[in-house]
Amino acid sequence: MKTTTQRRHSQGFGLVELMISITLGLLLTAAVLQTFIAANTSYRIQDSLSQIQEAGRYTLHFLGKDLRMAGYMGCASIDTVPINILSSNPPDDVKDMGSATAVVGQNNIAAGNALDAVPGTDTIKIRRASSASAQLTGNLDSENANIKILGNAIGLQKGDYVFITDCLSADLFTATSVSNNTGTVTIAHANNVNIDNKLSKAYGADAEIFAFETVDYFVRDTGRTTTNGNPVHALYIQRRSAGSGGAAPTAYELVEGVEDLQITYGEDTNDDANIDRYVDAANVANWSEVLSVRLELLLVGDDDNVVHTTGSDLAQVVEYNGANIANNDGRYRRALTNVFAIRNKLP
């Protein structure tokens, strides 16, 4: 009797107990795995959202700053100050400075464009004087072939396009030489690259000197791809400014994750200083009457398969440019819109 009892105690788990244990283990493993997957998905979505928010902030900061300063010339509205183009053969983006060209754009740009922008996106060009300026200190006579300024904090050099204004009129000329003095700096405007070595008038000591700038913003394919081979787009900038020597500017990447840029323009059609309509670049009737710019950005994270793709009941729905965006790569997207007034065209 003692032997039988001892044998019964050493038999271990039965089949039923073993199956219950395995089932419980599988359920526990599945729960842990599900929690891990959910946490990982949440992390990837938050990471993509963080990228998108940062890209949106940077894009609106840079574009907004230049848009607000479009047509800037140091003082009065660009509509009230005549601009004399004295450079003899400036490029197109320089020779057309005026109210009608302070801001211009292209709608749904075609493939093979000069900017190498993504086809179907919008581009915008801004013309303005530089934020930094210098005071005119010498040679206050229109007959002189050069002007003098105190220091060169602007960074002007030979070949740059220079803007001088006293708020009554303005001249835009090519610097044929810039002295490297630390005190008084001489800027020549000889007639070998200007129509004359004279300015349009004698400017006084109250005149200011600026570098003339043209800025292009557009979306370009970076050539990089995501893990799954999807193209990575970014916002690019091409700026002609002080120190360029008049050479054609080189575009550089500004903000990654800008997939598309669509732009509409606030136009005053009846000269009452109020916006009457927003239209794309192809439908602007008079660029002189454009007083504001509305930007619509499509921003995207760089991680594939973060959200469900189009066709799934759980697919992310993003409305952009009047339609829902098809999501075929599972990347997280958001649309962002903002409006900027062109301060130098407002009364």
MOMORA-V304208 format. One line per field, one symbol per residue. psi: psi as a letter, one per 40 degrees, with the letter a starting at -180 (. if undefined). A space follows every 50 residues. Layout:
psi->???
This chain:
psi->ddddddddeeeaiidddddddddddddddddddddddddddddddddddd ddddddddddddddddddehehfebiideehihhhehdgiidedefhade edhiihhgiiieidefihieiiiihhhiiidiiiiheiffhdeieiihih ifddfiiheihihhieediiihihheihifiebhhhhigiedeieieiid ihiaeeiihiihihhhhihiheeiiideeiihiihiihhhaheeeeihih iihdhiehdihhhihhhheefefihdihiideehdhddeheihhhhihii iehifdiiihdideihhhhhfeihhhheeeihiiihiihhigdeei.
